[in-house]
Amino acid sequence: MQELGNAINDSLSESDRIAEAIGEIKRAGYDVFLVLEATIGFNRRDENAEDEEENQPEVTEEPKRTFEATGKIKFTTQDHRFLRALKIAVDDENR
């Protein structure tokens, strides 16, 4: 599983097309943060049921996500403008 994650990361890091797009964004005066999420599911195959499974799609359940507060967040002016554009109110004490 780790090897697959490393292969995906290497593929993205070595992509000239991605590097070029990020370069254009940076030249326009923006910082770039690229976050990708991949859900990879796998099940051990049962040798006896292999013929039956070929015709059935595999269904995996996404893991449940939990979030914990880790402390205060400091928003930039740009963060505040973006949230206001989405009509999301932010407490002034977070500035």
Secondary structure, DSSP 8 states (H G I E B T S, - for coil): -HHHHHHHHHHHHT-HHHHHHHHHHHHTT-----------------GGGHHHHTTS--------------S-----HHHHHHHHHTT----GGG-
